């Protein structure tokens, strides 16, 4: 995939995982259910930073 398409995929993934993290954390009041979404958010931030650093 080209970099523009990857950037869009990472931004959408970042927004989705951050929203689900916030929703799960506030709705269920349990960090246990929110941890996978927090890790996904960190992953998307790291990948997006690597992608934009190369451009």
N, CA, C and O atoms as CSV, one atom per row, in Angstrom:
chain,resi,resn,atom,element,x,y,z
A,1,UNK,N,N,0.842,-1.185,0.000
A,1,UNK,CA,C,0.000,0.000,0.000
A,1,UNK,C,C,0.886,1.247,0.000
A,1,UNK,O,O,1.995,1.245,0.535
A,2,UNK,N,N,0.375,2.287,-0.603
A,2,UNK,CA,C,1.175,3.505,-0.581
A,2,UNK,C,C,1.015,4.224,0.761
A,2,UNK,O,O,0.133,3.900,1.556
A,3,UNK,N,N,1.878,5.193,0.989
A,3,UNK,CA,C,1.930,5.841,2.303
A,3,UNK,C,C,0.671,6.638,2.621
A,3,UNK,O,O,0.269,6.705,3.783
A,4,UNK,N,N,0.042,7.243,1.619
A,4,UNK,CA,C,-1.167,8.025,1.880
A,4,UNK,C,C,-2.305,7.133,2.356
A,4,UNK,O,O,-3.052,7.501,3.263
A,5,UNK,N,N,-2.436,5.967,1.744
A,5,UNK,CA,C,-3.489,5.042,2.175
A,5,UNK,C,C,-3.187,4.491,3.562
A,5,UNK,O,O,-4.092,4.348,4.384
A,6,UNK,N,N,-1.927,4.182,3.826
A,6,UNK,CA,C,-1.560,3.691,5.153
A,6,UNK,C,C,-1.809,4.745,6.223
A,6,UNK,O,O,-2.285,4.431,7.314
A,7,UNK,N,N,-1.487,5.988,5.911
A,7,UNK,CA,C,-1.704,7.072,6.874
A,7,UNK,C,C,-3.186,7.172,7.223
A,7,UNK,O,O,-3.541,7.334,8.390
A,8,UNK,N,N,-4.046,7.076,6.216
A,8,UNK,CA,C,-5.489,7.151,6.469
A,8,UNK,C,C,-5.955,5.971,7.325
A,8,UNK,O,O,-6.770,6.141,8.232
A,9,UNK,N,N,-5.439,4.788,7.038
A,9,UNK,CA,C,-5.810,3.602,7.821
A,9,UNK,C,C,-5.361,3.754,9.272
A,9,UNK,O,O,-6.114,3.423,10.188
A,10,UNK,N,N,-4.159,4.245,9.489
A,10,UNK,CA,C,-3.663,4.421,10.852
A,10,UNK,C,C,-4.436,5.498,11.606
A,10,UNK,O,O,-4.697,5.351,12.800
A,11,UNK,N,N,-4.802,6.574,10.924
A,11,UNK,CA,C,-5.560,7.637,11.588
A,11,UNK,C,C,-6.950,7.137,11.984
A,11,UNK,O,O,-7.413,7.411,13.091
A,12,UNK,N,N,-7.609,6.414,11.097
A,12,UNK,CA,C,-8.931,5.863,11.418
A,12,UNK,C,C,-8.817,4.849,12.552
A,12,UNK,O,O,-9.638,4.854,13.469
A,13,UNK,N,N,-7.815,3.984,12.501
A,13,UNK,CA,C,-7.602,3.014,13.579
A,13,UNK,C,C,-7.304,3.687,14.901
A,13,UNK,O,O,-7.784,3.252,15.947
A,14,UNK,N,N,-6.520,4.739,14.861
A,14,UNK,CA,C,-6.196,5.490,16.069
A,14,UNK,C,C,-7.443,6.119,16.673
A,14,UNK,O,O,-7.673,6.022,17.878
A,15,UNK,N,N,-8.240,6.758,15.843
A,15,UNK,CA,C,-9.466,7.389,16.348
A,15,UNK,C,C,-10.440,6.351,16.897
A,15,UNK,O,O,-11.044,6.557,17.950
A,16,UNK,N,N,-10.590,5.248,16.193
A,16,UNK,CA,C,-11.527,4.210,16.634
A,16,UNK,C,C,-11.079,3.582,17.947
A,16,UNK,O,O,-11.884,3.421,18.864
A,17,UNK,N,N,-9.808,3.229,18.043
A,17,UNK,CA,C,-9.344,2.585,19.266
A,17,UNK,C,C,-9.349,3.550,20.448
A,17,UNK,O,O,-9.630,3.141,21.575
A,18,UNK,N,N,-9.043,4.822,20.209
A,18,UNK,CA,C,-9.097,5.801,21.300
A,18,UNK,C,C,-10.525,6.001,21.782
A,18,UNK,O,O,-10.770,6.120,22.982
A,19,UNK,N,N,-11.463,6.037,20.852
A,19,UNK,CA,C,-12.871,6.190,21.242
A,19,UNK,C,C,-13.363,4.973,22.025
A,19,UNK,O,O,-14.021,5.120,23.055
A,20,UNK,N,N,-13.048,3.779,21.540
A,20,UNK,CA,C,-13.493,2.571,22.232
A,20,UNK,C,C,-12.825,2.467,23.599
A,20,UNK,O,O,-13.459,2.052,24.570
A,21,UNK,N,N,-11.551,2.840,23.682
A,21,UNK,CA,C,-10.863,2.864,24.975
A,21,UNK,C,C,-11.596,3.773,25.945
A,21,UNK,O,O,-11.879,3.374,27.075
A,22,UNK,N,N,-11.908,4.995,25.519
A,22,UNK,CA,C,-12.623,5.937,26.376
A,22,UNK,C,C,-13.991,5.391,26.764
A,22,UNK,O,O,-14.382,5.464,27.929
A,23,UNK,N,N,-14.712,4.848,25.803
A,23,UNK,CA,C,-16.062,4.334,26.064
A,23,UNK,C,C,-16.041,3.173,27.060
A,23,UNK,O,O,-16.822,3.152,28.011
A,24,UNK,N,N,-15.149,2.216,26.839
A,24,UNK,CA,C,-15.069,1.046,27.724
A,24,UNK,C,C,-14.618,1.462,29.121
A,24,UNK,O,O,-15.147,0.975,30.120
A,25,UNK,N,N,-13.653,2.354,29.186
A,25,UNK,CA,C,-13.134,2.775,30.492
A,25,UNK,C,C,-14.195,3.521,31.297
A,25,UNK,O,O,-14.313,3.318,32.505
A,26,UNK,N,N,-14.969,4.385,30.633
A,26,UNK,CA,C,-15.981,5.150,31.371
A,26,UNK,C,C,-17.253,4.352,31.623
A,26,UNK,O,O,-17.934,4.583,32.622
A,27,UNK,N,N,-17.582,3.424,30.742
A,27,UNK,CA,C,-18.827,2.676,30.898
A,27,UNK,C,C,-18.711,1.535,31.903
A,27,UNK,O,O,-19.593,1.344,32.740
A,28,UNK,N,N,-17.634,0.789,31.815
A,28,UNK,CA,C,-17.499,-0.397,32.651
A,28,UNK,C,C,-16.681,-0.145,33.907
A,28,UNK,O,O,-16.622,-1.004,34.787
A,29,UNK,N,N,-16.049,1.021,34.006
A,29,UNK,CA,C,-15.215,1.368,35.165
A,29,UNK,C,C,-14.198,0.281,35.483
A,29,UNK,O,O,-13.896,0.021,36.648
A,30,UNK,N,N,-13.678,-0.345,34.445
A,30,UNK,CA,C,-12.681,-1.386,34.645
A,30,UNK,C,C,-11.540,-1.179,33.661
A,30,UNK,O,O,-11.748,-1.106,32.451
A,31,UNK,N,N,-10.366,-1.087,34.186
A,31,UNK,CA,C,-9.198,-0.906,33.331
A,31,UNK,C,C,-8.868,-2.191,32.581
A,31,UNK,O,O,-8.226,-2.156,31.531
A,32,UNK,N,N,-9.309,-3.327,33.121
A,32,UNK,CA,C,-8.996,-4.614,32.504
A,32,UNK,C,C,-9.557,-4.719,31.086
A,32,UNK,O,O,-8.881,-5.212,30.183
A,33,UNK,N,N,-10.784,-4.260,30.894
A,33,UNK,CA,C,-11.383,-4.317,29.563
A,33,UNK,C,C,-10.816,-3.247,28.633
A,33,UNK,O,O,-10.871,-3.401,27.413
A,34,UNK,N,N,-10.280,-2.183,29.182
A,34,UNK,CA,C,-9.785,-1.069,28.383
A,34,UNK,C,C,-8.339,-1.238,27.940
A,34,UNK,O,O,-7.906,-0.570,27.001
A,35,UNK,N,N,-7.585,-2.112,28.591
A,35,UNK,CA,C,-6.159,-2.271,28.290
A,35,UNK,C,C,-5.894,-2.651,26.833
A,35,UNK,O,O,-5.012,-2.046,26.223
A,36,UNK,N,N,-6.599,-3.611,26.237
A,36,UNK,CA,C,-6.312,-3.925,24.827
A,36,UNK,C,C,-6.516,-2.732,23.888
A,36,UNK,O,O,-5.773,-2.573,22.919
A,37,UNK,N,N,-7.506,-1.905,24.167
A,37,UNK,CA,C,-7.742,-0.742,23.322
A,37,UNK,C,C,-6.695,0.335,23.566
A,37,UNK,O,O,-6.345,1.074,22.646
A,38,UNK,N,N,-6.194,0.435,24.778
A,38,UNK,CA,C,-5.096,1.361,25.053
A,38,UNK,C,C,-3.838,0.912,24.316
A,38,UNK,O,O,-3.118,1.740,23.758
A,39,UNK,N,N,-3.573,-0.376,24.310
A,39,UNK,CA,C,-2.408,-0.891,23.581
A,39,UNK,C,C,-2.557,-0.684,22.079
A,39,UNK,O,O,-1.584,-0.359,21.399
A,40,UNK,N,N,-3.756,-0.868,21.561
A,40,UNK,CA,C,-3.995,-0.620,20.139
A,40,UNK,C,C,-3.785,0.854,19.811
A,40,UNK,O,O,-3.237,1.183,18.759
A,41,UNK,N,N,-4.214,1.738,20.698
A,41,UNK,CA,C,-4.012,3.173,20.482
A,41,UNK,C,C,-2.534,3.508,20.451
A,41,UNK,O,O,-2.086,4.263,19.588
A,42,UNK,N,N,-1.774,2.957,21.383
A,42,UNK,CA,C,-0.324,3.186,21.408
A,42,UNK,C,C,0.323,2.635,20.143
A,42,UNK,O,O,1.219,3.269,19.586
A,43,UNK,N,N,-0.111,1.479,19.685
A,43,UNK,CA,C,0.414,0.893,18.460
A,43,UNK,C,C,0.169,1.820,17.267
A,43,UNK,O,O,1.080,2.087,16.483
A,44,UNK,N,N,-1.065,2.305,17.135
A,44,UNK,CA,C,-1.381,3.173,16.006
A,44,UNK,C,C,-0.610,4.489,16.071
A,44,UNK,O,O,-0.197,5.006,15.033
A,45,UNK,N,N,-0.411,5.034,17.254
A,45,UNK,CA,C,0.372,6.268,17.392
A,45,UNK,C,C,1.818,6.016,16.971
A,45,UNK,O,O,2.410,6.821,16.250
A,46,UNK,N,N,2.382,4.901,17.421
A,46,UNK,CA,C,3.769,4.588,17.077
A,46,UNK,C,C,3.940,4.366,15.578
A,46,UNK,O,O,4.891,4.869,14.980
A,47,UNK,N,N,3.028,3.619,14.973
A,47,UNK,CA,C,3.121,3.365,13.528
A,47,UNK,C,C,2.931,4.646,12.726
A,47,UNK,O,O,3.600,4.845,11.712
A,48,UNK,N,N,2.030,5.511,13.167
A,48,UNK,CA,C,1.801,6.770,12.467
A,48,UNK,C,C,3.015,7.667,12.602
A,48,UNK,O,O,3.387,8.355,11.651
A,49,UNK,N,N,3.636,7.669,13.766
A,49,UNK,CA,C,4.861,8.474,13.936
A,49,UNK,C,C,5.983,7.990,13.054
A,49,UNK,O,O,6.714,8.789,12.468
A,50,UNK,N,N,6.126,6.652,12.955
A,50,UNK,CA,C,7.152,6.104,12.070
A,50,UNK,C,C,6.875,6.429,10.616
A,50,UNK,O,O,7.796,6.737,9.859
A,51,UNK,N,N,5.632,6.362,10.227
A,51,UNK,CA,C,5.261,6.644,8.854
A,51,UNK,C,C,5.478,8.105,8.500
A,51,UNK,O,O,5.964,8.415,7.412
A,52,UNK,N,N,5.122,9.007,9.407
A,52,UNK,CA,C,5.295,10.432,9.118
A,52,UNK,C,C,6.744,10.859,9.260
A,52,UNK,O,O,7.156,11.837,8.637
A,53,UNK,N,N,7.525,10.156,10.058
A,53,UNK,CA,C,8.946,10.506,10.188
A,53,UNK,C,C,9.710,10.166,8.916
A,53,UNK,O,O,10.694,10.826,8.584
A,54,UNK,N,N,9.262,9.143,8.207
A,54,UNK,CA,C,9.926,8.753,6.963
A,54,UNK,C,C,9.578,9.655,5.797
A,54,UNK,O,O,10.299,9.670,4.799
A,55,UNK,N,N,8.493,10.407,5.897
A,55,UNK,CA,C,8.072,11.247,4.777
A,55,UNK,C,C,8.838,12.545,4.723
A,55,UNK,O,O,8.602,13.365,3.836
